[in-house]
Amino acid sequence: MVKLDLSANSFKSCMVKFLLDSLLDNVCLTELNLASNVLDDEFAYDLAMVLEHNPVLYKVDISNNPIGPNGAKAILKALLEHNETLGSLGG
């Protein structure tokens, strides 16, 4: 599997945590769509950790989620300091 679409499922951060944990060892999945869920800063911190360690993800759509400024900063920091492969965070 290289693409996974989990958009518009009303997922909360605690529900997606297990998926993000599995992405730390991911070597196949390149596109993940999590748009239009209920993912907040807690999710953003977990995603930032994944982005620091995952060299395979190319596209992650997190649009239309209630991620606040602190979560956005964590993701941006991970991208600027540790990630060279992600090409898109939106739709």
Secondary structure by P-SEA (a helix, b strand, c coil): cccccccccccccccaaaaaaaacccccccbbbbccccccaaaaaaaaaaaaccccccbbbbccccccaaaaaaaaaaaaccccccccccc
